[in-house]
Amino acid sequence: MSAERAAPLDAQPAYWADACKHLVKKDRVLRRLIPQCAGDVLRAKADPFATLARSIIGQQVSVVAAQRIWERFAQLARGGLTPARVLRLKIDDMRAVGLSARKVDYLVDLALHFDGGQLHVQDWARMEDEAIVAELTAIRGVGRWTAEMLLIFHLARPNVLPLDDVGLARGISRHYFSGEAVSRSEIREVAQAWTPWCSVASWYIWRSLDPLPV
């Protein structure tokens, strides 16, 4: 997806209303779900480092556990969660808030990449989705799913389909397959009707599972 379609940070994406019109017209489930969330929209997060750090913390844990660990971790970095402050944290303190040794390593490597200027953060707004994914997945602990969370929640890219997202798979299972487990190919099949607004559709599927905005 071209970077020109990205939304301003901390703002409602300009494409949101058009996306909803398309999805309501094309998808019977979203025709029901979207009106239930009237007034709620995705708002891009301004801090790419915090967005990625939070995604790393959320890997393979429940939403509730991830939120609890995130809040404790953020409190460690007094004055704001920045790469430089994370690099000054003690490993034992990071472990004490509930982070595994592996996730501590991942967060430190992420901070090193940001602090050392190894990422083209200022260019991301002009880069294609796949180019950003390639750059991010060179960081330890940042897989495709984590990179896709940045595309959606920081850059507000409109057509990201996170095939490995457990919540998306669970929502599609519930709403389209009567609770039966779904494959990646089945997710792709459902999402054919969503293009070019897969991020928006995914957001509403997530909201159907959790009453709080994602």
C-alpha positions in Angstrom: 0.0 0.0 0.0 1.4 3.4 -0.9 2.5 5.6 1.9 0.4 8.5 0.6 -2.7 6.7 2.1 -1.3 6.9 5.7 -3.3 8.9 8.2 -1.8 11.8 10.3 -0.6 10.5 13.7 -3.1 10.7 16.6 -5.9 11.5 14.1 -8.9 9.6 12.7 -7.8 8.1 9.4 -9.3 10.2 6.6 -10.3 7.0 4.8 -12.3 5.6 7.7 -15.8 6.6 6.6 -15.2 5.4 3.0 -13.9 2.1 4.4 -16.9 1.5 6.5 -19.3 2.2 3.6 -17.4 -0.4 1.5 -17.4 -3.0 4.3 -21.0 -2.6 5.2 -21.9 -3.0 1.6 -19.7 -6.0 1.0 -19.7 -8.0 4.2 -22.8 -9.3 6.1 -21.0 -9.6 9.4 -19.4 -6.1 9.3 -22.8 -4.8 8.3 -23.9 -5.8 11.8 -20.7 -5.1 13.8 -19.8 -1.6 12.5 -23.0 0.2 13.7 -22.4 -1.3 17.2 -19.2 0.7 17.4 -20.5 4.0 16.3 -18.2 6.9 17.2 -15.2 4.6 17.8 -12.4 4.6 15.3 -8.7 3.6 15.1 -6.4 6.5 16.1 -2.8 6.1 15.2 -0.3 6.0 18.0 2.4 8.7 17.6 5.3 6.8 19.2 6.7 4.0 17.0 9.1 2.7 19.6 6.3 2.3 22.2 4.0 0.7 19.6 6.6 -2.0 18.8 7.6 -2.5 22.4 4.0 -3.0 23.4 3.6 -5.5 20.6 6.6 -7.5 21.7 5.2 -7.6 25.3 1.9 -8.8 23.9 3.4 -11.7 22.0 1.9 -15.1 23.1 0.2 -13.8 26.2 -3.4 -12.8 26.9 -4.6 -9.2 26.4 -5.1 -8.8 30.2 -1.6 -10.1 31.0 0.0 -8.0 28.3 -1.7 -4.9 29.6 -0.6 -5.6 33.2 3.0 -6.2 32.2 3.0 -3.1 29.9 1.8 -0.8 32.6 4.5 -2.1 35.0 7.2 -1.9 32.4 6.2 1.7 31.4 6.5 2.7 35.0 10.1 1.6 35.2 11.1 4.2 32.6 10.3 7.3 34.6 9.8 10.4 32.5 8.6 8.4 29.5 9.3 5.3 27.6 12.2 6.1 25.3 14.9 3.9 23.8 17.6 5.6 25.8 15.7 5.1 29.1 15.1 1.4 28.3 18.8 0.9 27.7 19.5 2.3 31.2 17.1 -0.2 32.9 18.4 -3.0 34.9 17.7 -6.5 33.6 16.5 -7.7 37.0 14.0 -4.8 37.2 12.6 -5.7 33.8 12.3 -9.3 34.7 10.5 -8.3 37.9 7.6 -6.7 36.0 6.8 -10.1 34.4 9.0 -10.0 31.3 10.7 -13.2 30.2 14.5 -13.2 29.6 13.8 -13.5 25.9 11.5 -10.5 25.8 14.0 -8.5 27.8 16.6 -9.3 25.1 14.1 -8.3 22.4 13.2 -5.0 24.0 16.9 -4.1 24.5 17.6 -5.0 20.8 14.7 -2.8 19.7 16.0 0.1 21.8 19.5 -0.3 20.4 18.1 -0.1 16.8 16.2 3.0 17.6 18.9 4.7 19.7 21.5 3.9 17.1 19.6 5.3 14.2 19.5 2.0 12.4 15.8 2.4 11.3 14.5 4.7 8.7 11.7 6.0 10.9 11.5 9.4 9.2 11.0 7.6 5.8 8.3 5.2 6.9 5.5 7.5 5.8 6.8 7.3 2.2 7.7 3.6 2.2 5.7 0.7 1.0 4.2 -1.7 3.6 6.5 -4.6 2.7 9.6 -2.5 2.8 8.8 -1.5 6.4 8.1 -5.1 7.3 11.5 -6.1 5.9 13.3 -3.5 7.9 11.5 -4.3 11.1 11.8 -8.1 10.9 15.6 -7.7 10.9 15.3 -6.8 14.6 15.4 -9.7 17.1 11.9 -10.5 18.3 10.1 -8.5 15.6 8.3 -10.9 13.4 5.8 -10.2 10.7 2.9 -9.9 13.2 4.7 -7.3 15.2 5.6 -5.3 12.1 1.9 -5.4 11.0 0.8 -4.0 14.3 3.0 -1.0 13.7 1.6 -0.6 10.2 -1.9 -0.6 11.6 -1.5 1.2 14.9 1.3 3.7 14.2 1.1 4.3 10.5 -2.7 3.6 10.1 -2.1 1.7 6.9 -5.6 0.8 5.6 -5.0 -2.7 4.0 -3.1 -4.8 6.4 -4.3 -8.4 7.0 -2.5 -9.9 10.0 -3.0 -13.6 9.2 -1.1 -14.7 12.4 -3.2 -12.7 14.8 -5.0 -15.0 17.2 -7.8 -12.5 18.0 -8.5 -12.0 14.3 -8.7 -15.8 13.7 -10.9 -16.2 16.8 -13.3 -13.5 15.6 -13.5 -14.9 12.1 -14.1 -18.3 13.6 -17.0 -16.9 15.7 -18.7 -14.7 13.1 -18.1 -16.7 9.9 -17.6 -20.3 10.8 -19.9 -21.0 13.8 -16.9 -21.4 16.1 -14.9 -23.8 14.0 -11.1 -23.3 13.8 -10.1 -21.4 10.7 -7.0 -21.7 8.5 -5.0 -18.9 6.9 -6.5 -19.7 3.6 -10.0 -19.3 5.1 -9.0 -16.0 6.6 -7.8 -14.8 3.2 -11.1 -16.0 1.6 -13.2 -14.0 4.1 -10.9 -11.0 3.6 -11.4 -10.9 -0.1 -14.5 -8.8 0.5 -12.6 -6.4 2.8 -9.9 -5.3 0.3 -8.7 -2.5 0.2 -9.7 -1.9 3.8 -8.4 -5.0 5.7 -7.0 -3.0 8.6 -10.4 -1.5 9.2 -12.2 -4.8 9.0 -9.7 -6.4 11.4 -10.2 -3.5 13.9 -13.9 -4.2 14.0 -13.4 -7.9 14.4 -11.1 -7.2 17.3 -13.7 -4.8 18.8 -16.4 -7.5 18.6 -14.3 -9.6 21.0 -13.3 -6.8 23.4 -15.6 -3.9 24.4 -12.6 -1.5 24.8 -11.0 0.2 21.7 -8.0 -1.7 20.4 
